[in-house]
Amino acid sequence: MATESKEKTYSKLGFNREEASELAESLNLLLCNYSVVYQKIRNFHWNVVGGDFFDVHEKLEEEYLSAAENIDTVAERVRVLGFKPISTLAEYLEKAEVEEVTGDLSSDKMMEEVIQDYEVLLSFMVDVADLAVENGDLGTETIMRSMIIRTEGKHWMFSAFVKK
């Protein structure tokens, strides 16, 4: 039995302009949120104090380095699709759901912020993955699946850390 396939107008990697634009827009929203999360984690890394300083400081560094890699991957995927990634701090803050924090936070509060931010990131990752599946974009889907798996694992670990 023959399978019906979605008819495409080939323009860029097999995606028509509308499909590629939707994917790039979704990736850019993830990029904005990830960029705010990245800076928050760096802020926490620089400013953590207390008895768990070494553990939290080290884990936060690991997280912001991983975030930097993921940000680069997302931005490059936007370019692969033929669009430009959002790249200014003003646009990140304007479009992101994740918000900056001010003031001194305890290490537990910092980790709670990271947990909440990872939930936001996961929702955007799932949105991108769903759109990628809908448009037959295996490359973006694969990238998102990998990011989702890692982020879910870190969410679980950080949640275990803050439980008393």
PyMOL commands that set and color helices and strands:
alter all, ss='L'
color gray80, all
select helices_A, chain A and resi 17-47+53-80+89-95+107-134+138-162
alter helices_A, ss='H'
color red, helices_A
deselect
rebuild
show_as cartoon
